[in-house]
Amino acid sequence: MAVQGSSDVLVDELYETTQQLRKFVEARLRTGGASVARLRAMRMLARAQQPLRMRDLSEMTGVAARTTTSIVDALERDGLVERVRHPHDRRAFLLRLTDQGVRCHREAEEVDSLALAEATAGLGKEDREQLRALLARIRTATS
């Protein structure tokens, strides 16, 4: 049962489930030296067709600029991300994954995928479709 934090127990249960799922995945990623935040940043950099500005990465991940900078600094320290000069603005830098970062990203994505599959293994195809439809209705109502 969810701890009452809002005026709607359903909202509390959604929040609690999301938090629990994040902790579950985070624990799996931690064994390989990754985290959900690091994975999200690497995922955006891997999917980008070109190196990204810090501001763009922050917007894509939905994380505050200061937090994004801390994540990127740690990824850079670990040799997973590098800053390269912007070709048209000599004051600016762009971010891209290193070869080691590409490998780390692939490994973290695999761990993430396995953890999520484990967490949702008890849901059949119909359960998944129904849950997705219900969540879509909530998103539609709030957009």
Secondary structure as a PSIPRED ss2 file (coil, helix, strand):
# PSIPRED VFORMAT (PSIPRED V4.0)

   1 M C   1.000  0.000  0.000
   2 A C   1.000  0.000  0.000
   3 V C   1.000  0.000  0.000
   4 Q C   1.000  0.000  0.000
   5 G C   1.000  0.000  0.000
   6 S C   1.000  0.000  0.000
   7 S C   1.000  0.000  0.000
   8 D C   1.000  0.000  0.000
   9 V H   0.000  1.000  0.000
  10 L H   0.000  1.000  0.000
  11 V H   0.000  1.000  0.000
  12 D H   0.000  1.000  0.000
  13 E H   0.000  1.000  0.000
  14 L H   0.000  1.000  0.000
  15 Y H   0.000  1.000  0.000
  16 E H   0.000  1.000  0.000
  17 T H   0.000  1.000  0.000
  18 T H   0.000  1.000  0.000
  19 Q H   0.000  1.000  0.000
  20 Q H   0.000  1.000  0.000
  21 L H   0.000  1.000  0.000
  22 R H   0.000  1.000  0.000
  23 K H   0.000  1.000  0.000
  24 F H   0.000  1.000  0.000
  25 V H   0.000  1.000  0.000
  26 E H   0.000  1.000  0.000
  27 A H   0.000  1.000  0.000
  28 R H   0.000  1.000  0.000
  29 L H   0.000  1.000  0.000
  30 R H   0.000  1.000  0.000
  31 T C   1.000  0.000  0.000
  32 G C   1.000  0.000  0.000
  33 G C   1.000  0.000  0.000
  34 A C   1.000  0.000  0.000
  35 S C   1.000  0.000  0.000
  36 V H   0.000  1.000  0.000
  37 A H   0.000  1.000  0.000
  38 R H   0.000  1.000  0.000
  39 L H   0.000  1.000  0.000
  40 R H   0.000  1.000  0.000
  41 A H   0.000  1.000  0.000
  42 M H   0.000  1.000  0.000
  43 R H   0.000  1.000  0.000
  44 M H   0.000  1.000  0.000
  45 L H   0.000  1.000  0.000
  46 A H   0.000  1.000  0.000
  47 R H   0.000  1.000  0.000
  48 A C   1.000  0.000  0.000
  49 Q C   1.000  0.000  0.000
  50 Q C   1.000  0.000  0.000
  51 P C   1.000  0.000  0.000
  52 L E   0.000  0.000  1.000
  53 R C   1.000  0.000  0.000
  54 M H   0.000  1.000  0.000
  55 R H   0.000  1.000  0.000
  56 D H   0.000  1.000  0.000
  57 L H   0.000  1.000  0.000
  58 S H   0.000  1.000  0.000
  59 E H   0.000  1.000  0.000
  60 M H   0.000  1.000  0.000
  61 T H   0.000  1.000  0.000
  62 G C   1.000  0.000  0.000
  63 V C   1.000  0.000  0.000
  64 A C   1.000  0.000  0.000
  65 A H   0.000  1.000  0.000
  66 R H   0.000  1.000  0.000
  67 T H   0.000  1.000  0.000
  68 T H   0.000  1.000  0.000
  69 T H   0.000  1.000  0.000
  70 S H   0.000  1.000  0.000
  71 I H   0.000  1.000  0.000
  72 V H   0.000  1.000  0.000
  73 D H   0.000  1.000  0.000
  74 A H   0.000  1.000  0.000
  75 L H   0.000  1.000  0.000
  76 E H   0.000  1.000  0.000
  77 R H   0.000  1.000  0.000
  78 D C   1.000  0.000  0.000
  79 G C   1.000  0.000  0.000
  80 L C   1.000  0.000  0.000
  81 V E   0.000  0.000  1.000
  82 E E   0.000  0.000  1.000
  83 R E   0.000  0.000  1.000
  84 V E   0.000  0.000  1.000
  85 R E   0.000  0.000  1.000
  86 H C   1.000  0.000  0.000
  87 P C   1.000  0.000  0.000
  88 H C   1.000  0.000  0.000
  89 D C   1.000  0.000  0.000
  90 R C   1.000  0.000  0.000
  91 R C   1.000  0.000  0.000
  92 A C   1.000  0.000  0.000
  93 F E   0.000  0.000  1.000
  94 L E   0.000  0.000  1.000
  95 L E   0.000  0.000  1.000
  96 R E   0.000  0.000  1.000
  97 L E   0.000  0.000  1.000
  98 T C   1.000  0.000  0.000
  99 D H   0.000  1.000  0.000
 100 Q H   0.000  1.000  0.000
 101 G H   0.000  1.000  0.000
 102 V H   0.000  1.000  0.000
 103 R H   0.000  1.000  0.000
 104 C H   0.000  1.000  0.000
 105 H H   0.000  1.000  0.000
 106 R H   0.000  1.000  0.000
 107 E H   0.000  1.000  0.000
 108 A H   0.000  1.000  0.000
 109 E H   0.000  1.000  0.000
 110 E H   0.000  1.000  0.000
 111 V H   0.000  1.000  0.000
 112 D H   0.000  1.000  0.000
 113 S H   0.000  1.000  0.000
 114 L H   0.000  1.000  0.000
 115 A H   0.000  1.000  0.000
 116 L H   0.000  1.000  0.000
 117 A H   0.000  1.000  0.000
 118 E H   0.000  1.000  0.000
 119 A H   0.000  1.000  0.000
 120 T C   1.000  0.000  0.000
 121 A C   1.000  0.000  0.000
 122 G C   1.000  0.000  0.000
 123 L C   1.000  0.000  0.000
 124 G C   1.000  0.000  0.000
 125 K H   0.000  1.000  0.000
 126 E H   0.000  1.000  0.000
 127 D H   0.000  1.000  0.000
 128 R H   0.000  1.000  0.000
 129 E H   0.000  1.000  0.000
 130 Q H   0.000  1.000  0.000
 131 L H   0.000  1.000  0.000
 132 R H   0.000  1.000  0.000
 133 A H   0.000  1.000  0.000
 134 L H   0.000  1.000  0.000
 135 L H   0.000  1.000  0.000
 136 A H   0.000  1.000  0.000
 137 R H   0.000  1.000  0.000
 138 I H   0.000  1.000  0.000
 139 R H   0.000  1.000  0.000
 140 T H   0.000  1.000  0.000
 141 A H   0.000  1.000  0.000
 142 T C   1.000  0.000  0.000
 143 S C   1.000  0.000  0.000
